[in-house]
Amino acid sequence: MRYVSIMNNQLAKQILKIFANNPFDAFNHKQISSRIGAGSKAERQEVIRTMQELAEQRHLVEDSHKGKYKINPKSIDDDLLPQNYVTGTIDMKQGGKAYVIPEEEGREDIQIASNNTHHALHGDTVRVLMFPQRKMHKPEGQVVEILKRAKTRFVGVIQKQDRFAFMVSDSRTMPVDIFIHIDDLGGAENGEKVLVEMTDWPERMNNPVGKVIKRLGRPGDNNVEMQSILAEYDFPLDFPKEVEEEAKKIKKPTKKEIASRRNFRDVTTFTIDPADAKDFDDALSFRELPNGHIEVGVHIADVSYYVKPGSAIDREAYERGTSVYLVDRTIPMLPEKLCNDVCSLRQDEDKLCFSVVMEMDAIGKVYCTWMGKSVICSNRRMAYEEAQEIIESGCASDAVGEAILSLHAIATKLRAVRYKNGAINFETQEVKFQLDENAKPIGVYIKESKEANWLIEEFMLLANRTVAEYIGKQKTQNSKLKTQNSAKTFVYRVHDEPNPEKLNTFVEFVAKLGFSMKTSSRKALAESYNRLFENIAGRGEEHMVDTIAIRTMSKAYYSTENIGHYGLAFAYYTHFTSPIRRYPDLMVHRLLERYLNGGDSVNAAEYEDYCKHCSIMEKKAADAERTSVKYKQAEYLADKLGQVFPALISGVSKWGIYAEIEGNKCEGMIPIGSLKDDYYMLDEDNYQVIGRRHGRCYKLGYPVLIRVRKVDLLKKQIDFDLVDEEEPYAPKANNGKEKHHKPKGKGKQERRHKSR
């Protein structure tokens, strides 16, 4: 602030608090004098002088009525604001209603009515004025200031008039259309899909103003829709020219570089990846040792050799943060020459790696570990299906097959020990599509995770944990002295404990279904989770319990502050094994090399900022991937209007019942208004809606029959009707204790591991 003296003035603080408590109201000096009890002429003169100085310093701004002022929230320090102001992130809902998630941990979300959002949009960081809380009501407030816009670019369809146009956004969380002057259309035609930059939002306008910065094409075209998703989440559609030029200049490693590395080219080595994968960033090697032990090598593509800090490729990779996997394409973090050629661990090619090599016995006990730069030559590129066939048959025709069988036996033991030590078996389902030559979905299925997937997963987990422990674990020369190694700044993958309130709600809920959970210790809780998932498998409640259980858990993220990984039950964990597609892994490689060579610790605050950015980009990528799946699911059902499918209720709200079709997880909504047999009320605590007259209950996880009623490709929305014939599908409410029967034709649900 320019004038510190006035902020030390008690009268100035008193005046500012009156304005701060009434951020949308204007006051003159007479009104302020009355509120603070300034009765004498001298006191009123002091109020006038103080208000004028506050206006000069832009703490107050003059209203349209001369002599009246409003507060300028941007100029006020947080410590001058009353305690009824809260900062947080806004979560917009359909219809303009919103919630603000406070920055302060443990504070309840704040409801914001649609007329109190003050031009805030989804994801914005805002300041909220809290309303006095009513008994038995959730906290409410109004947005008084937008501190930071989450985004200014939006994708949608042009609706053109004679002299202006509006862009109607694709996003459900965008509550308003963007006004575009005819001169700012950039040649876009009516009905065309575009990317728009929001340039202004005048105080008294209901709509923001923007301009078209990229024409994407006609809605419904697959390429247009996929590009629209990427643009909506701010992922670039191509690489900058300087990045492509830099990639072209990358050369193969010299003979001197190869000779300087530990040689594994004569060791049995292989990769196992999805059949359609092109970027192979991890390989396993296997050999028996004279002492009866085995040597297992986890070899990871040495991206850090080719991508140097500060280079154009490095800057672009950091901005992207991760590769993005849409239904029909991959948007790589690195240019194709690197991710699919130079760095990729392709069969029968010498490749540079950063390796973690462990001497182990047959039950997976590690005796010693070597970490360092290496060179490998993969003997075989395998798909998961090939490796699974070897595991299931138990027969090996070559050294690679024998290695797979031996490593599978060890991975099985490692997996069992991990769960015994308190790891939680959280698994989710992955939707995959069969696409025709035009990328139109002609089939949907759930990808199954099997032993071959678990084999790779266990050794990648082991390598990640080993690297994190090497850097982060406190080593001691004696009981009192710690080595410098324990204080090194590092990038960890961390996962916090569940929110106690959410956990208690979950425990109470599953108790109504007849399941008990022990929460006396971390290990007891993990065992309870795993036992619950085992007991619930194949039952009607399975989907319901899985869904709610995942919601109780915190999200994993990157940080320099290690708090351990709760879900894996690891005290130290990082991401080391995928530097081709994740920037944090590239940071980990650089830091590990630095510390192996005796380098000093890096700046913790700087790397914490890097971690936050990578966590944000990871979430954006996951959201983009989910959106592409939703679009393809809607496209798949678009020509199936009127068809009937078995489904499971996946959510309930006051708007309607959400249901997922069994076998393909296509989700749609059954509007509450379409249920004509009764007046239904929402029971949030028990995740159900109940008919007021007849007591019929529709609850999360219940099997139902649905008919596809409507599909909106633009909004990626699907509407269902409930088929009300032969109703074992909607039992009467019985305080959550009713028994359910598995519907005919429902097979074992296929699962995959959630990203760790």
N, C-alpha and C positions, 0 to 999 in steps of 0.2 A: 504494500500500500504506500502511496506517495506521502501521506501525512500520518505519522504514527501517533502524534499528539492527540488527534481527535478520537482515535480508537481507544485511547486510554481515558477518554472523557466518559464518565458514567452516564451523562445525559444522552450522548450519542448512542451508546449501547442500548439504553432504554428505548429510544426512538426506533432504532433498527429492529428491535425485537417485536415492536408493535407491527411494523411493516412485514416482518418475516412471518408472523402468525397470520397475516392476511395478505398473501402474496398476489392476489388478483384484485385487491381493492386499492383505490386511490384516496389519499388524505391530504388536506391542507393543514396549515400551521394551527388554525383554531381547533380543528378536530383532534390533532395530536396533543395540544395543550390541555384540552379537556380530559383526554384519556390519562395523562400523567399527573393531572392536578396542578398545572402551572396557572395560578390565579392572578398573580400580580403582573403589572406591566413589564417589569424587569425580567421576570421569569418567561413571559411570552416572547419578549425580544430575544432572549437566549435561545428559545426553541427555534425562532425564525432563523437566527444566525447559524445554528447547528445544522438545520435542515438544508440551508443553502450550501454550506460546506460539504455536506454529504452528497448533495447533487453535483457539486463541482468535481468531486472525486468519483462520480458515477456509481456510488452506492445506492443512490436514488435516481430515478429517471422521471422527468416531467410527463404527466399524463396529457391527454388531448385537451382537458380543461385546465386553463392557465391557473397556476398556483397550487395545483394538486400533484402529488407524486405517488409513484409506485416503487417497490423495491426492485433492485437489479440483482437477481440471485447470483449471477456470475462473479460479482465483485465482493461477495461476502465470504469471509473465512468460515470454515466449518465450526470452529469453536465459538463463533458469535451466534450461530443458529440455535434455536431452542432444541431440546431433546426430542421433540415430536417431529423432527425431520429425519428421514431415513434414505440412505443411498442403496441402490440395487439395480438389478437387470430386469427389464420388462418382458413378460411372456404373454404375447397377444393371443387371444382366442377368437374364434369366428363370431362375427357380430360386433366386434370392436371392444368387447369386455377384455380385461387384462388382469394379470397378477404381477406383482413386483417381488422378485426373489432377493431378499436383503443380503448385502455383503457380510453383515454381522452374523457369525455362525450361531445356530440355535434359535434364531428369530423366525417367527412364523411368517409365511407369505402374506402379502398385503393385497386385498382385492381393490381393483380400480374400475369404476364404472366407465362405460364407453364415452360419456361426456366429460370425464375427468382425466383423460390420457394426455391432453395438452400437446398434440401433434407427435407424441412418442410412437415409435414403431418397434416391431418385434426385435428383441436383442439389445435395444438401446440401454445404455447406462443412464439412470435418471435419479433425480432427487424427488422424494415424495413427502408431502405434508400429511401427517397422520390425523385422522378424525378421532374424536373421543370414542373409545371402544364401548360398544353396548354389550350387556351381559349375554352370554351364550351366542355371540356373533363373532365371526372372524374379523381380524383387523381390516380396516378400510382406510383409504386415503386418496389423494389426488396428486398427479404429477405436476410439479411446479417448475422443473428445469430439466432439460436434456443435456446431460454432461458429455455424452459421447454417442455418436451414431454408430450402430453396429454395421450398417451398410448404406450405400447411397445408390446402388445399381440394382435394378429390378427387371425381371423378364415378364412379358405379357403380350396381349394381343391388342392391336390398334383398332379403336372405334373412331372413325373419321367423320367430322362434320364439314361444313363449308369453310369455316375460318379457324377451326381449332380441332383438336382430337383429344381423346383420353386413352391411356394405356390401362387395360384391365389386367391386373396381375394374375399369374398362375398360382401364386402362393395362397394357402388358406389363412396364413397369419398376416397378410397384407390387407388391412381393413378398408383402404381407400384406393380410388383410381388416381392416376397421375395425369394432370392437365398438361397438354403439349400445344404450344402455338404452332400454327400451320408452317411457319418458317423453320421450325426446329424438328420437323418430321424426318429430315434426311432422305426424302424420297420414298419413305415407307407408305405402303398402300393399306387401304381398309382391310381388316381381317388378317393382316400379316403379323407374324411374331417378331418381336424386337427386344433389344436390350436398351433400357432407358436409364440415364443418369438424372437423379433428383437434384435440381440446382437450387431450389428455394421453397420455402413454405411460409408465405406471409401470415402474420398473426391472425388476420380476420378471414382468411380463406379456408374453406373446408377441405380443399385438395392441395397437395403439393404440386409444384411446377417442375417439369423436366424436359429433357431433349433426347432424341434417339441417337445413340452412339453406334449401334450395330443392327443391321437388318439380318434376321436369322432365317426367315423363310415361312412357308405355309404350315400352319398347325396340322398335326397328324402325320407328317413326314418323319420317319424314324430318326434320320440324321438331325433334323431340326429340333426334335424333342430332346434328344440326348445332349445336343449343344446347349439347349435352353436350360437344362438341369445344371450343367457345368457353369454356365454364366450366372444362374441364380445364386449359386454358392461361391461365386467369385473365383472359380478355377479358370486359368487361361485355356484358350482353345488350341493354342499352338505355342511353340518355343520362339523367343525373340531371335532375330537374325544373328546377333553376336554370339548367342549360345550355340546355335547350330554351326556357326563358323568355327568356334572354339572346339566343338566336338569333332569336327572333320580333321583337325590338326593333331588329335591324340594318336600317338604311335604305340605300337606293341612294345613291351618291355625289352630292354637290352639283355644280351647274354650275361653281362656283368651283374645286372639286377637279379636275374634268375639264379645265378651261381651264388649270390650272397644269402639266399634263403634256404631254409630247411627243405630237403627234397622228399616228397611223398609220391613221386610219380611211379615208383615201383611197388606201391602198396595198393591193395584192392580198394577201389574208391567208386562211389556211385551217387547218383541223385535220385530222389523220389519226389515227384511233383504232379499236379493235375495234368491230365492228358493234353490240354490245350495251352499249357504254360510255355512261355518263351524266355522268361528271365529266371535263370536258375542261380539263386544266391547262396545256397547251402548244399554241402555234400558231406557224406560220411565215409570214413575209411576204417578198415578193420584188419588186424593181423594178430596172430597168436605169438606170444613171447616165450622164450626158453624156460622161464620160471613157472609156466603154467597159467599166468595171467594173460589178459588180452589188452591190446592197445586200440582205443577208439578215438578217432580224430573227427572233430566237428570243424569243417573247413568253410569259411565264409568269404565270399567275394571281397577282394581288397579294393573297394571303391576309393578309399582314401589315397591310394597310390596315384590314381588318375585325376581325382577331383581335389584341387588344392584350395585351402581357405582363401576367400576373397575373389576367386575367379568368377567369370560370368556364369559358368555352370553351377558353381557352388551357391551363388546368390539366388539363382532361379530355383535350385533345389530347396533352399531354405524357405523361400517364399511359399512354395507349394507344400512343403512339409512332408508329403506322402504321395504315393501313387493312388489313383482313384479307380476303383473297379466297378464300372457300370455293367448293366446286364450284357451288353453286346460289344464292349470295348474296354480297354485299359488306357487311362491317361497317366503316362509314366511320370515319375519325379525327375528322371534323368532322360536325356536324349536317347533315341533308339540305338544309336551306335554303341553307347555305353551299356544300357540295360539289357539289350538283346544280343550283343556281340562281344565287345571288349571285356566287360566284367562278367558276363554270364558264364557259368561253369558248364560249358557244353562238352558233350562226349568227345573223347579222343583229341582234345586240345589242351595244351599247357596253359594253366591259368594261375594268376597270383591270388593268394588267399591270406587271411588273418585267421589263425587256427588255435583251437583249444584242444589239446591232445592229452588223453587221460589213460593211465594204467589202471585197469579194473580187474576184479575177479568175476566169477560167474553169477554172483548175486548183486552185482552193481556197486560194490564198495570201491571207492577211489583211493588209490595208494599214493599217487603223485600226478602232478599236472604240469604240462608245458604250454605256454602261450607265446605266440610270436608269428612272424611273417614266414610264409611257406609258398611252395609251388606244387600243384597237383595236376593229374591228368585223369579225368573221370573215365572209368572203364565202361560205364553203362548209364544211360539216361532212362529211368523207369517211370512209368505212370503208377499212381496209387493202385489201380486195378491189377497191374502185373505183380506188384509186390504183395498185394492181398492174396492173390492166387497161390503164390509160393508159400505164404504163411498158412493158408487153409489146407493146402495139400501136404505140407511138411516135407516136400521133395525139392531138392536143389540140383540143378544140372551143371552149375559152374561155381566159381569162387564167390561171385556176387550173391548168388542164391544162398550159399552156405552162410555168408556174412549176415544176410537178412534174417535167417532163422536164428542165429546166435544173438543178434542184437534184439530181435523180438522177445526172446526169452528174458534178456536183461531189462528191456523196457517194461515188460509186464511186472517185474519185481520192483522197479523204480516207481512205477505208478501206484502199486499197492502200498509201498512205504510212504509215498507222498500223502495218500489219503489217510493212512494211519497217523501221520504226524499232524493232521488237521486241515489238509486241503479240502476245499468244497467242490463237489462235482457239478458246477454250474455249466449247463450245456444249452445251446439254443439251436433252432432249426434253420437251415440255410435253403432258401428257395432258388431253384435253378430252372431255366427255360430251354425248351427245344425251339429253335428259331428256323424259319425257312430262309430262302435266299434273299428275301427282302427284310429280314430281321423281324418278321411278324411271328409272335409266339403261337406255336401249334401244339404245345404241350407244356405242362408245369409239373415239377416233381420236387421232392425234398431230398437234398443230398445227405447221404448217410456217412457218418464217420466210423471207420473200422480200425482194426489192429494196425494196418499199415500207416494210417494217419497218426495213431497213438505212438507208434515207434518213433517217427520223426519228431513229434511233439515232445516226447520225454527227453530226447537228447538235445533238442534246442533249449528246453527249460533248464536242463543241467548245465549247458554251456553258459546261458545267460546268468544263472545263479553263481556259477564259478567265477565269472569275470567280476560280478558285483561284489562278491565276497573278497576277492583279491584286493580290490581298491578300498572297499568300505569297512571291512571287518577290522576291528581294533586289534592290532598285534602287539604283543608285549615282549620286551627283552627280559624283563623280570616282572614281578607283581606290581611294581610302581611305575616303571618307565615305559612310555608308549613310543613307538617309532613314528616318524613323520608321515609314513604311509597312511596312517589312520585319519589324517586331517585333509586328505586330498579332496578337492571339489570334483564331483562326478555327477553323471546323469543317471538317475534311478527311475525305474518304473514302479510306482507305489500305488497301494490300494488300502484305503482306510477302513476301519471297523464300521459295521452297520450303524446307522442312526438308531439310538436306543428307542426313541418313540416309535419309529417305523417297525423296528424289530418286535417291540411289545405288541403292537397292533397285529402283526403277522402271527405271532405265537398264539394270541387270543383267537384269531380267525381259524387257524388250522385245528385248534382245540375243539371248535364247533363241528369240525369234520371228523373228530375222533382220533386226532393225532397229537401226541405230546412232544414237546421239545424241551431239552435241558439247556439252560443259559447260564449255568453256574460258572463255566469256564469257557475259554475260547475253543479248546479241543472238544469239550462236551457239545458245544453248539454246532461245530463242524460235523461231528458224528451224527447229531440229530438231523441236520440238513440232508446229509447223504442217505441216512436211513429213510427219511421222509420221501426223497426222490425215488428210492428203490421201491418203497411200498406203494407209491402212488402211480408207478409206471403202468400204462395201459388202462387206467381207470378214467371215468368221466371227468374227475376232478383234476387230472394230471395237468392239463393246459392251464387251468385256473391257478393252481398252486405254483407252477413254474413261473407264470407271469408275475404274480404278487411277490414271490421270493426274490426275483431279480430286482424288483422295485425297492426292496428293503436295503439293497446293497449300495455302497458308494461306487463312484466311477473311478476306474484306474486312470492315472495320469502321470506325466513326467515331472520330476522335481530334483533339485540338488539336495533337498532335505529328505533324508531317508527315514521313512516311518514303517518300512517293510511292506510286504504284499500279503494282505489279509487272506484273500481268496486262495492263494497258492500255499499259504503258511510258510513263506520264505522271509527270513529276516533281512535278506539282501537280494535284490533282483534288478535286472536291467534289460534293455533290448540291444543285443549285439548281433543277432543272426540274420537281419534283413536290411543291409545298408543300401541295396539297390532300390528299395521301395519305401524306406522310412528314414527321414533325416536324423532322428535321435540316434539311430544305430551308427550312422556316419560320425556323429559327435563322439559316441562311445569309442569307436575305433581310434579316432585321433587322440582322445584323452588316454586310452590304454597304452598306445604306442609312446606317448609323451612320458607317462609314468614308468613304463618298463625301461625306458632309457634314462631314468633318473631326473626327469624334468620337474620344475617347480609347479605348484598348484596354480590353477587358473582362477580368475575372478568369479566368485560365487554368484554375486548379484547379476553379472552379465549373463552367466549361463542359466540362471533361474528365469531370466527374461526369454532366453531361447526355448527353455522347457515349456513355458506358458504358451508361446506361439505355436509350438509343435502340438501341444494338447488341443489347442483351438482348431488347428488344421485337421487333426485326426477326427475330431467331432464333425467338422464340416464334410469331410470325405465320407464318413459313415452316413450322414444325413443325405448326401447326394446319392450314395449307393442305394439307400432305402427308397428314395424318391424314384429312382430308375426302376426298381422292382415294382413299386406301386403303379407306375405308368404301364408297365408290361402286364401286370395282373389285370388292370382295367382294360387294356387292349385285348387281352385273352378272353375276357367275359363280354366284350362289346357285341359279339355276334351270337351270344348265348342268352339273349333276353327271353324270359319266360321259362327257362330250364330250371329244374329243381335239383338241389344238392344237399347232402347232409353237412352240417356245420356245427361248430362249437361257439358258444357265446364268449367273446374275447374282451368285452368291456360294456359298461353300462353308464349312462349319463341321463341328465334330464331331457336331452334331445332325443335319445333313442337307445336301442340295443345294438351293439356291434357284434358281428359274427364272422368267424373265419371258416371258409369251406375246407372240409377235411381233405387232406392229400395235396393241396396246393397253397393253402394259407391265404387265398384271396379274401380280403376283408371288406365288408360293406356294412352299412347301417340300416337297421329296421326302425324307421321313425316311430316314436311313441304314438303319434296320431294315427298310425296305420293299424294299431291294435284296437279293434272296435268292440271287443267282447267285454271290456271293463275300463275303469279309470285307473291307470297305473301310476304308482308313486315310487320315487327313487329312495332306496335304502342304502346310502353310501357306505355305512359301517360294515354291511354284509355283502357288498358288491352285487346287488340285485335290485330288480324292480318288482313290485308286488301289486296285484290287483286289489283295489279297495273293497269291492263287493264280494268277489268269489275267492280271493286269496291265492290266485294263481301266481306262481313265482318264476321269474326268469333270472338266472344267476350266472355269474362268471364261471365258465367251464361247462355249462349244461349243453347237452346235444340238442340240436333243433334241426328242422327241415326248413330251407329257405328257397325262395324263387327269385331269380335275378330280375329286378324291375327296371333299373335305369343305370346307365354308365355315362359319366362325364369325363371324357379323356383330358380336357383342358385342365380341370381341377383334380384329376386323378381320383375321382370319387365314385363309389359304387353304392347303389341303394338296393336293398333286398325287401321282399315281403315275407312274412312268416307264414309257412304252410301249416294250416291248423287242422290237418286231418290225421287221424290215428295218433292221439296225443300221449304217448309215454314221454313226450319231449318236454312237457312243462309241468313238473310236479307241483303240488300245493306246498306253500311255505310251511316249514316246520322248525323254525328257529335255527336253521342251518344244520340240522341233524339228519336230514333225509338221506336215504341211501340211493345210489344211482347205479344203473346198469350200463355196461359198455355196449354201445349200439352195434348192431350187426354190421360186419364188413369193415370194422375199424381195425387195421393192423397195428403192429408196434410202431410207434412214432420214431422216425429217424432223427438223429441228433448230431450236432457238431459242437465242438468246443468254442465257447465265446472267446474273442480275442483277449489275450492276457495282457 
